[in-house]
Amino acid sequence: MQINVETKPVGSAAYDARKKRLVETIDRLYLRDAKAPLQKMIARIHPADMAAILDELPPAHVVDIFHAIADTAMAADVFNQLPVDRRTQLLTESSIEKLAGVLEHLPPDDLADLIGDLPEDQREQLMALLGRDSKNEVESLLQYDPNSAGGIMTTDFFSLPHSLSVEEAIENIRSREDVEMVFYLYLTDEMGRLVGVVSLRQLLLTRAGTPLYKVMNRRVMKVTTDTDQTTVAMLVDKYRLLAIPVVDEENVLVGMITVDDVIDVIEEETTRDMLKMAGTSESETLTHSALKIATIRLPWLLAAFIGGLAATAVIGRYEEILGQVLVLSAFLPVIMGMAGNVGVQSATVAVRGLATGAIDVKDTVPLVLKELRVGLALGGFYGIILGIYGYFMHHSLQLGQVVGLTILGNMTGAALLAVLLPMIFQRLKVDPAVATGPFVTTAIDILGVLNYFVIATWIYKL
């Protein structure tokens, strides 16, 4: 039963069924203490699939089955792809001595991230067990901010002096198959400073005796060790790079960031933004404590609660109108709900655009004008529908006018607010993701209710 050999696309249902069979088979072999068949089966499974299988096994069996992986390089790959709770379990329930051999096979950047998250006592124990090279690499990476280019780069890169010939460069590459090269070869001068880059394709197509400096591209897209990881991700995405070199303040090449690390950053940033937009944080996903989760969500909900009270106060201010035209209260949910939905849509687009660099603060005016047109189009469409509905259901032209004009104004205003608030937050150097939470919803609720009753007062002449 081999999961990593596949000749045609596999549907989700088929994959899940096969994974379930593997989980059952591996667990059965473990319970029978059939070590040899268990190790033989594990050796044939792709590390990513093995990580998924370990996550499905009974927690009490995970540690022993993980340590049944005979190939330490594979074990390291599996460990690197495990969910956070399973990694924590392995670190907690395994001896550091037993894990050290496996962890030393991790890429330097991943190992540094792992060690940086360990408690002080475990960190010291593991560092003491690492080989000299691994220890030096980890220590050099731990000095950087984990959210900077230095914190996510790998020091396991390949570079050559720019004075070598193409033939010499190819021979060097053949002798260093264990390093992470991707498709770029970075070239340095005598001082180790980055001076150019050449693609492997270009290298193979150039005559053997040609010096590298004659064919290299001197305009290298690079970042410094203190560059924020979000900026790195934006550069890699914008220029479609497979890797980007990292230099220090003296332009000395110190590391490289590959596209797989950038994908991790994008996923991390997107997850963080989504959680902030929902008024929570990543720590909620890592805790099982109801009290802790409630504490995390409390501030966001408190702000929304205060906004709700403000909207209630506005309604109370116009209770006389409600008393005379009671049917107005029946349309409040749809009017507020539609405006809120438009606000969330527009805010999500704005926040995502700011996060990825697709839009900038300088784009505020064009973006606001665009959202104005969108809000008018959507508000006009639903305003006509709701106005006709109000007229025919309650036989009141005035009611149709009130609800129609209100939803037009509210949806347009919601689209504008939802774009303006993230832009204002960005200008104030505050994370714009928080603007899609209580600030947008509260502003839309208060202004939406106020708009509703102001229009009703005008139409009904009350």
C-alpha positions in Angstrom: 0.0 0.0 0.0 2.0 3.0 -1.3 0.7 6.5 -0.9 3.4 8.5 -2.6 3.2 6.8 -6.0 0.3 8.1 -8.1 -0.2 8.1 -11.8 -3.4 10.0 -12.0 -5.1 12.8 -10.0 -6.7 11.6 -6.8 -10.0 13.0 -5.6 -10.4 14.2 -2.1 -12.8 11.3 -1.1 -10.4 8.7 -2.5 -7.4 10.3 -0.7 -9.3 10.4 2.6 -10.4 6.8 2.2 -6.8 5.7 1.6 -5.5 7.8 4.5 -8.0 6.2 6.8 -6.9 2.7 5.7 -3.3 3.6 6.3 -4.1 5.0 9.7 -5.9 1.8 10.7 -3.1 -0.4 9.3 -0.3 1.5 10.9 -2.1 1.6 14.3 -2.8 -2.1 14.0 0.8 -2.9 13.3 1.9 -0.7 16.3 -0.5 -2.5 18.6 0.8 -5.9 17.5 4.4 -4.6 18.1 5.3 -5.6 14.5 8.2 -3.2 14.2 9.8 -4.4 11.0 6.5 -4.3 8.9 5.7 -1.0 10.5 9.0 0.6 9.5 8.8 -0.9 6.0 5.3 0.6 5.5 6.3 4.0 6.9 9.4 4.1 4.6 7.1 4.0 1.6 4.9 6.9 2.6 5.5 10.5 1.6 6.6 12.7 4.6 3.6 15.0 4.1 1.2 12.1 4.1 2.9 10.6 7.1 2.5 13.9 9.0 -1.2 13.8 8.2 -1.5 10.2 9.3 0.2 10.9 12.7 -2.3 13.7 13.2 -5.1 11.1 12.8 -3.6 8.5 15.1 -4.6 8.1 18.8 -2.5 10.7 20.7 -1.1 8.0 23.0 0.5 6.2 20.0 1.9 9.2 18.1 5.3 9.4 19.8 6.2 5.8 19.5 5.1 5.6 15.9 7.0 8.7 15.0 10.2 7.3 16.5 9.6 4.1 14.4 10.6 6.2 11.3 14.0 4.7 10.6 15.3 7.4 8.2 16.2 10.4 10.3 16.0 12.7 7.3 12.5 11.6 6.6 11.6 11.9 10.3 12.8 15.5 10.2 10.7 16.2 7.1 7.7 14.6 8.8 8.3 16.6 12.0 8.5 19.8 10.0 5.0 19.2 8.5 3.2 18.2 11.7 0.5 20.5 13.2 1.7 22.6 16.1 -0.1 20.5 18.7 1.6 17.3 17.5 5.0 18.9 17.4 4.4 20.1 21.0 3.5 16.6 22.0 6.6 15.2 20.5 8.8 17.8 22.2 7.1 17.3 25.5 6.9 13.5 25.6 10.2 12.6 23.8 13.6 13.0 25.4 15.7 15.8 23.9 18.5 13.3 23.3 16.2 11.2 21.2 14.9 14.1 19.1 18.3 15.9 18.7 19.4 13.5 15.8 16.2 14.1 14.0 16.0 17.8 14.5 19.6 18.3 13.3 18.3 17.3 9.8 15.9 20.2 9.7 16.8 23.2 7.5 18.7 25.8 9.6 15.9 28.3 9.4 13.2 25.8 10.6 15.5 24.6 13.4 16.1 28.1 14.6 12.4 28.9 14.6 11.7 25.7 16.6 14.5 26.3 19.1 13.4 29.9 19.5 10.0 28.8 20.6 11.2 26.3 23.2 11.3 27.0 26.9 14.8 28.2 28.1 15.7 24.9 29.7 14.8 22.7 26.7 16.5 25.2 24.4 19.8 24.9 26.3 19.6 21.1 26.3 19.0 20.8 22.6 21.6 23.4 21.7 24.2 21.4 23.7 23.4 18.2 21.7 23.6 19.8 18.3 26.7 19.5 16.2 29.1 22.5 15.9 27.9 23.5 12.4 24.2 23.3 13.3 24.7 25.1 16.5 26.6 28.0 14.8 23.9 28.3 12.1 21.1 28.3 14.7 22.9 30.9 16.9 23.5 33.2 13.9 19.8 33.0 12.9 18.4 33.5 16.4 20.0 37.0 16.6 17.5 38.3 14.0 13.9 39.3 14.5 11.8 36.2 13.7 9.5 38.3 11.5 12.4 39.8 9.5 14.3 38.5 6.4 17.1 37.4 8.7 14.7 35.4 10.8 13.2 33.4 7.9 16.3 33.0 5.7 18.4 29.8 5.4 22.1 29.9 5.7 22.3 26.7 3.7 22.7 28.4 0.3 25.2 28.1 -2.6 27.3 30.9 -4.0 30.5 31.1 -6.1 33.2 33.7 -6.8 32.3 35.7 -9.9 35.8 35.2 -11.3 35.3 31.4 -11.9 34.6 30.1 -15.4 31.3 28.5 -16.4 32.9 25.1 -16.5 34.3 25.5 -13.0 30.9 26.7 -11.7 29.2 23.6 -13.1 31.8 21.3 -11.5 31.2 23.1 -8.2 27.5 22.6 -8.5 27.9 18.9 -9.2 29.9 18.5 -6.0 27.3 20.3 -3.8 24.1 18.5 -4.5 23.1 18.7 -0.8 22.6 22.5 -0.7 19.5 24.5 -1.5 20.1 26.2 -4.9 16.7 26.4 -6.6 17.5 27.8 -10.1 19.7 30.8 -9.3 23.5 30.9 -8.7 24.6 33.9 -6.6 28.0 35.3 -7.3 30.2 37.2 -4.8 33.5 39.1 -4.9 36.6 38.5 -2.9 35.0 40.1 0.2 31.9 37.9 0.0 29.7 40.8 -1.3 26.9 40.0 -3.6 27.7 41.3 -7.1 25.5 39.3 -9.5 23.3 36.4 -10.2 23.1 33.9 -13.1 20.4 31.3 -13.8 21.3 27.7 -14.1 19.7 27.6 -17.5 22.0 30.5 -18.6 24.9 28.7 -17.1 24.3 25.6 -19.2 23.8 27.6 -22.4 27.1 29.6 -22.1 30.4 28.4 -23.4 32.6 26.5 -20.9 35.5 29.0 -20.7 33.5 32.1 -20.2 34.0 33.9 -16.9 30.9 34.2 -14.8 31.2 38.0 -14.4 30.7 38.4 -18.2 27.3 36.6 -18.2 26.0 37.5 -14.7 23.1 39.9 -14.1 24.4 42.8 -11.9 20.9 44.1 -11.0 20.1 41.6 -8.3 16.8 41.7 -6.5 17.8 41.4 -2.8 16.8 42.2 0.8 18.7 43.1 3.9 18.5 41.0 7.1 16.2 43.6 8.8 13.6 43.7 6.0 10.2 42.8 7.2 9.0 39.4 6.1 5.8 40.8 4.6 7.9 43.0 2.3 10.0 40.0 1.3 6.8 38.1 0.5 5.5 41.0 -1.6 8.8 41.2 -3.6 8.9 37.5 -4.3 5.2 37.5 -5.4 5.5 40.7 -7.5 8.6 39.6 -9.4 7.7 35.9 -9.5 11.0 34.8 -7.9 11.9 31.3 -6.8 14.4 32.7 -4.2 15.7 36.0 -3.0 19.2 36.6 -1.5 19.7 38.3 1.9 22.6 40.6 2.6 23.9 42.5 5.6 24.5 46.2 5.9 27.8 45.8 4.0 26.2 43.9 1.1 27.8 40.6 2.2 25.6 37.6 1.2 24.5 35.9 4.4 21.5 33.9 3.4 18.7 33.1 1.0 14.9 32.9 1.3 13.2 30.4 -1.0 9.6 30.5 -2.3 8.4 27.8 0.1 9.4 30.0 3.1 7.6 32.9 1.4 4.4 30.7 1.1 4.6 30.0 4.8 4.9 33.8 5.5 1.9 34.6 3.2 -0.1 31.9 4.9 0.9 33.1 8.4 0.1 36.8 7.5 -3.2 35.9 5.9 -4.3 33.8 8.9 -3.3 36.6 11.2 -5.3 39.1 9.2 -8.3 36.9 9.0 -8.2 36.3 12.8 -7.9 40.0 13.5 -10.8 40.7 11.2 -12.8 38.3 13.2 -11.7 39.8 16.5 -9.6 36.9 17.7 -6.0 35.7 17.5 -3.9 32.6 16.6 -3.4 31.8 20.3 -7.1 30.8 20.4 -6.4 27.9 18.0 -3.7 26.7 20.3 -5.7 26.6 23.5 -8.5 24.4 24.8 -9.4 26.7 27.6 -12.9 28.2 27.3 -11.9 31.0 29.7 -8.8 31.9 27.6 -10.8 31.9 24.4 -13.4 34.2 26.0 -10.7 36.5 27.2 -9.2 36.8 23.7 -12.6 37.6 22.1 -13.8 39.9 24.8 -12.3 43.2 23.6 -13.6 42.9 20.1 -17.1 42.0 21.3 -17.0 44.8 23.9 -16.3 47.4 21.2 -19.2 45.9 19.1 -21.4 45.9 22.2 -20.7 49.6 22.9 -21.5 50.3 19.2 -24.7 48.4 19.5 -25.7 50.5 22.6 -25.0 53.7 20.6 -27.2 52.4 17.8 -29.9 51.6 20.4 -29.6 55.1 21.7 -30.2 56.5 18.2 -33.3 54.3 17.9 -34.5 55.5 21.3 -34.1 59.1 20.1 -36.6 58.4 17.3 -39.0 56.2 19.2 -41.8 58.7 18.5 -41.5 58.0 14.8 -41.6 54.2 15.4 -44.7 54.7 17.5 -46.5 56.4 14.6 -45.1 54.2 11.8 -44.6 50.9 13.6 -43.8 49.1 10.3 -40.5 50.9 10.1 -39.1 48.5 12.8 -39.8 45.5 10.5 -37.3 46.6 7.9 -34.4 47.4 10.3 -32.8 43.9 10.1 -32.6 43.8 6.3 -31.4 47.4 6.0 -28.7 46.9 8.6 -27.7 43.4 7.4 -27.2 44.4 3.8 -25.1 47.5 4.8 -23.0 45.3 7.1 -22.4 42.7 4.4 -21.3 45.4 1.9 -19.0 46.8 4.5 -17.3 43.5 5.2 -16.8 42.8 1.5 -15.2 46.2 0.8 -13.1 46.1 4.0 -11.8 42.6 3.2 -10.7 43.8 -0.3 -9.0 46.9 1.1 -7.2 45.0 4.0 -6.1 42.2 1.7 -4.9 44.7 -0.9 -2.9 46.6 1.7 -1.4 43.4 3.1 -0.2 42.1 -0.3 0.9 45.5 -1.6 -1.7 45.4 -4.4 -2.9 48.8 -3.2 -1.3 51.7 -1.3 -2.4 54.6 0.8 -1.8 56.8 -2.3 -4.5 54.8 -4.0 -7.1 56.1 -1.6 -8.9 58.5 -3.9 -9.3 56.1 -6.9 -10.3 53.3 -4.6 -12.9 55.4 -2.8 -14.4 56.6 -6.1 -14.5 53.0 -7.3 -16.2 51.8 -4.1 -18.6 54.7 -4.4 -19.7 53.5 -7.8 -20.0 49.9 -6.5 -22.0 51.0 -3.5 -24.4 53.1 -5.7 -24.9 50.2 -8.1 -25.6 47.7 -5.4 -27.6 50.1 -3.3 -29.7 51.2 -6.3 -30.4 47.6 -7.2 -31.5 46.5 -3.8 -33.1 49.8 -3.0 -35.5 49.4 -6.0 -36.3 45.9 -5.0 -36.9 46.7 -1.3 -38.9 49.9 -2.2 -41.2 47.9 -4.5 -41.6 45.2 -1.8 -42.4 47.8 0.9 -45.0 49.5 -1.4 -46.9 46.3 -2.4 -46.7 44.5 1.0 -47.9 47.5 3.1 -49.6 49.6 0.4 -47.5 52.6 1.3 -45.6 54.7 -1.2 -43.9 56.6 1.6 -42.7 53.4 3.2 -41.3 52.2 -0.2 -39.5 55.5 -0.6 -38.0 55.4 2.9 -36.7 51.8 2.8 -35.5 52.2 -0.8 -33.6 55.5 -0.2 -32.2 54.2 3.1 -30.7 51.0 1.7 -29.2 53.0 -1.2 -27.6 55.4 1.3 -26.5 52.7 3.7 -24.9 50.4 1.2 -23.1 53.3 -0.5 -21.9 54.7 2.9 -20.9 51.2 4.1 -18.7 50.7 1.0 -17.0 54.1 1.5 -16.5 53.6 5.3 -15.1 50.1 4.8 -12.4 51.4 2.5 -11.6 54.7 4.2 -11.1 53.2 7.7 -8.4 50.7 6.7 -6.7 53.4 4.7 -6.8 55.8 7.7 -5.4 53.0 10.0 -2.6 52.4 7.5 -1.8 56.1 7.4 -1.7 56.1 11.3 0.7 53.0 11.2 -1.9 50.8 12.8 -2.7 47.4 11.5 -5.6 47.9 9.1 -7.0 44.4 9.7 -8.5 45.6 13.0 -10.6 48.1 11.1 -12.8 45.4 9.7 -13.9 44.4 13.1 -15.8 46.6 15.6 -14.9 49.9 13.9 -16.5 49.2 10.6 -19.5 47.4 11.9 -20.1 49.9 14.7 -19.8 52.9 12.3 -22.1 51.3 9.8 -24.7 50.4 12.5 -24.8 53.8 14.0 -24.8 55.8 10.8 -27.2 53.3 9.2 -29.8 53.7 11.9 -29.4 57.4 12.0 -29.8 57.6 8.2 -32.9 55.4 8.3 -34.8 57.6 10.8 -33.6 60.9 9.2 -35.0 59.8 5.9 -38.2 58.6 7.6 -38.7 61.9 9.3 -38.2 63.7 6.0 -40.5 61.5 4.0 -43.3 61.3 6.6 -42.9 64.9 7.6 -42.9 64.1 11.3 
